[in-house]
């Protein structure tokens, strides 16, 4: 057998074996719990990409895998309840992102959790460290908090007369709070006056902008 044919055969076995093994589990399909922080329409592009990639790997919804979708509709107070529901359904893995990952981790230390679009998983308490995450959580990190200081410094360069910096953040999101702290520390080192604007609900945004009028030279959002 040629080397290329052997590698192709080996790859085919590696993909097919787990599917075949799971299919023997009394007809129960492996189940993915999919928790979105917003609504289904807002997450549609990411959901479509996720399902497409699963299909390319041989995991087809309703045939070789089942997907349980849950949507928080932007309401952080519902995340813990939804996470608990997915755990009670005994899903095999939970896919989520943002501050929902923290709610899922608090709901279970056993179910594997995969997160996307998390700013600082270490600072949020999702993992022990990037090198050795440990536990039942893994995923991709943006590390936005790490570059907050550089963003403030860049803002100072492009706005030479900057004296008062407003920082607006959703304080219901742990990652945003961490980034806000880093930005505030960087601004203070540059001798800037910092004005903090905390957002808790969508209806807080318009009044917050109105309150900042004439009070700040620039805004870190």
Protein Blocks (a to p, Z undefined) as FASTA:
>chain_A
ZZklmmmmmmmmmmmmmmmmmmmngoiacddddddfbdfklmmmmmmmmmmmmmmnopag
hiloccddddekhpaklmmmmmmmmmmnopabdcdehjllmmmmmmpckbccddehifbl
mlnomambfklngpjbdcddeklmmmmmmmmmmmmmmmmmlmbdcddddfkbmklmmmmm
mmmmmmmmnopacdddddfbfklmmmmmmmmgokafbdcZZ
